[in-house]
Amino acid sequence: MGIIIILGLGFTMMLIKDLEKELAKAFGKKGALERAKICGAQPGGAKDLIELSFHRDQPIGFRASWILELMFADMELLRSELYTFLDAYPKQKNLSCRRHFTKILMQVLNNKGFKEELRHFNWDDIIEATFEWLAGSPVAVQVNCLDILFKLKDKESWIKEELEDQINFFLRNGTAAMQSRGKRLLKKMK
C-alpha cells in the first residue's frame, strides 16, 4: 500500500517501508496531525498504520498508533476500517500503543452511529484483552479500560461483577486519576 507523506514542499507517494522510515523520526503534535491528515486521504493508510503499530521498534509502533488515533477522529475513516481495528485491538502488546488503541475503542463505544453495525459483533477477545490490560498497563490505559468495560458490561452477565471487583481493588491504593474514574463508574453502576 502506498502512503503520501509530506517531504519538503511537495507530496510523494510512499510505500509502507518508506512510511516506516518516516515514523522512525521524532515529530511533535503538529507533525502528527499533518501525517494523520495525509494518511487519512490515502487509500490503505489506516491499514498501514495499524500494521506498523505492531512494529518491533516500539517508538515506530507508538507513532503509528498516535497518528491512527488522530486520523480516526474522522468517523468515516474509522468506520471504513472498523473491523480491521477491532481485530487488531486484542493483539496489541506495545504498552505505549495501548493508550491510543483504548482511546480509539472508547470513541467507537461512545458513538451511537456504530451501535447497529456492532450489534452482532463478538466482543469476547476484546473483553478478555481489556481485562488483561487492567493488570499490566500504565494508569492512563487502565482508566480507559475501565470505561471500555463499563460500556461493555451488558454483553456478558459476569462483566459487571468483575468490573466492580477490579474497581474496588484499584480504589484501595490507586492514583488520583484511578480514584476519580473508579468512583464515577461505581456510582453509575448503582
C-alpha positions in Angstrom: 0.0 0.0 0.0 1.2 3.5 -0.7 1.1 6.4 1.7 1.6 10.1 0.8 4.0 11.8 3.2 5.0 15.5 3.0 8.6 15.8 2.1 9.7 19.4 1.9 7.1 21.3 0.0 5.7 18.6 -2.2 3.9 15.3 -1.9 5.5 11.9 -2.6 3.8 8.6 -2.9 5.5 6.2 -0.4 5.3 2.5 0.3 4.9 1.1 3.7 8.7 0.7 4.0 9.0 4.4 3.4 6.3 5.2 6.0 8.2 3.0 8.4 11.3 5.2 7.9 9.3 8.3 8.3 7.9 7.0 11.6 11.4 6.3 12.8 11.9 10.1 13.1 10.7 12.1 16.0 8.0 14.7 15.5 5.6 16.8 17.6 1.9 17.1 17.7 1.8 19.4 14.6 3.7 16.8 12.6 1.5 14.0 13.9 -1.6 16.0 12.8 -0.2 16.6 9.4 0.7 12.9 9.0 -2.8 11.9 10.2 -4.4 14.1 7.6 -2.2 12.8 4.8 -2.6 9.1 5.8 -6.4 9.6 6.1 -6.5 10.9 2.5 -4.6 7.9 1.2 -6.4 4.6 0.4 -4.9 1.9 2.7 -3.4 4.5 5.1 -5.3 3.2 8.1 -4.4 -0.4 7.4 -0.7 0.5 7.0 -0.7 2.4 10.3 -2.5 -0.5 12.1 0.2 -2.9 10.8 3.0 -0.5 11.8 1.6 -0.1 15.3 2.8 -3.7 15.8 6.4 -2.8 14.7 9.2 -4.4 16.7 10.7 -1.0 17.2 8.4 0.4 19.8 8.7 4.1 19.0 7.7 3.4 15.4 4.6 1.4 16.7 3.8 4.3 19.1 4.0 6.9 16.4 1.8 4.8 14.1 -0.9 4.3 16.7 -0.7 8.0 17.7 -1.3 9.0 14.1 -4.0 6.4 13.8 -5.9 7.8 16.8 -5.7 11.3 15.3 -6.8 10.1 11.9 -9.7 8.2 13.4 -11.1 11.4 14.8 -12.8 11.3 11.3 -15.7 8.9 12.0 -16.0 7.9 8.3 -12.3 6.9 8.2 -12.9 4.9 11.4 -16.0 3.3 10.0 -14.1 2.2 6.9 -11.5 0.3 8.9 -13.6 -0.5 12.0 -13.3 -4.3 11.8 -9.6 -4.2 10.9 -9.0 -2.1 14.0 -11.3 -4.3 16.2 -9.4 -7.4 15.0 -6.1 -5.8 15.8 -7.0 -4.4 19.2 -6.6 -7.6 21.4 -3.3 -8.4 19.8 -1.6 -5.2 20.8 1.4 -5.8 23.1 3.1 -2.4 23.0 2.1 -0.6 26.2 2.5 2.8 24.5 0.2 1.8 21.7 -2.5 0.5 24.1 -3.3 4.0 25.2 -4.1 5.1 21.7 -5.9 1.8 21.0 -8.1 2.2 24.1 -8.9 5.8 23.2 -10.0 4.7 19.7 -12.2 1.9 21.1 -13.7 4.4 23.6 -14.5 6.6 20.6 -16.2 3.6 18.9 -18.2 2.7 22.0 -19.3 6.3 22.7 -20.6 6.8 19.1 -24.2 5.7 18.7 -23.7 5.7 15.0 -21.8 2.4 15.4 -24.4 0.7 17.6 -26.3 -1.1 14.8 -23.2 -2.0 12.9 -21.7 -3.7 16.0 -24.9 -5.3 17.3 -23.8 -8.8 16.4 -20.1 -8.3 16.9 -18.3 -10.9 19.1 -16.7 -8.9 21.8 -15.1 -11.9 23.6 -11.4 -11.2 22.6 -11.7 -7.5 23.2 -13.2 -8.0 26.7 -10.6 -10.6 27.6 -7.7 -8.4 26.4 -9.1 -5.3 28.1 -9.3 -7.1 31.5 -5.7 -8.3 30.9 -4.6 -4.8 30.2 -6.1 -3.6 33.5 -3.5 -5.7 35.3 -0.4 -4.8 33.4 -0.6 -1.4 31.8 0.1 2.2 32.8 -2.6 4.1 34.7 -3.8 6.0 31.6 -4.5 2.7 29.8 -6.1 1.2 32.9 -8.6 4.1 33.4 -9.5 3.8 29.7 -10.0 0.1 30.2 -12.4 0.8 33.0 -14.5 3.0 30.7 -14.4 0.4 27.9 -15.5 -2.4 30.2 -18.2 -0.2 31.7 -19.6 0.3 28.2 -19.4 -3.5 27.5 -20.8 -4.6 30.9 -24.1 -5.8 29.5 -22.5 -8.0 26.8 -22.0 -10.8 29.4 -23.6 -11.3 32.8 -20.2 -11.7 34.6 -18.6 -8.5 33.3 -20.4 -6.0 35.7 -19.5 -8.0 38.8 -15.8 -8.5 37.7 -15.6 -4.8 36.8 -16.9 -3.8 40.2 -14.3 -6.0 41.9 -11.5 -4.6 39.8 -12.6 -1.0 40.5 -12.8 -1.7 44.3 -9.3 -3.2 44.1 -7.9 -0.1 42.4 -9.6 2.2 44.8 -7.5 0.9 47.7 -4.2 2.4 46.5 -5.0 3.9 43.1 -3.7 7.1 41.8 -5.9 10.3 41.8 -7.0 9.5 38.2 -7.9 5.9 39.1 -9.8 7.1 42.2 -11.8 9.6 40.3 -12.7 7.3 37.4 -13.4 4.4 39.7 -15.7 6.3 41.9 -17.6 7.8 39.0 -18.1 4.4 37.4 -19.2 2.7 40.6 -21.7 5.4 41.1 -23.1 4.9 37.6 -23.4 1.1 38.2 -25.5 1.5 41.3 
